[in-house]
């Protein structure tokens, strides 16, 4: 709980806002509504990540792989860049190192969000 609160205060709100912006753009474009849904899932996860993890969805098919390429071009690269920038900034302090590592773990999800699920850690 404490890690999530600190995460949200220092970078989580900004990253969640970036995902929400990507979702809004996706919903406006209508064809990319599935991207908006995935972006909202990641917005919630990036705002409050500790206690949950991202796993691959075994039922995801070729379509999600192809859609991930479009996601990467439209939104993925700048969201991943945001995680990398935040991770580097957080790793500059000893206290921020766990948060930086968590940001680096979010980079693959930012690049390829479709075909992944967010689950609670038991």
Secondary structure as UniProt FT lines:
FT   HELIX           2..7
FT   HELIX           8..12
FT   HELIX           13..28
FT   TURN            31..32
FT   HELIX           33..47
FT   TURN            50..51
FT   STRAND          52..56
FT   TURN            58..59
FT   HELIX           62..71
FT   HELIX           72..76
FT   HELIX           77..91
FT   TURN            94..96
FT   HELIX           97..111
FT   TURN            114..115
FT   STRAND          116..120
//
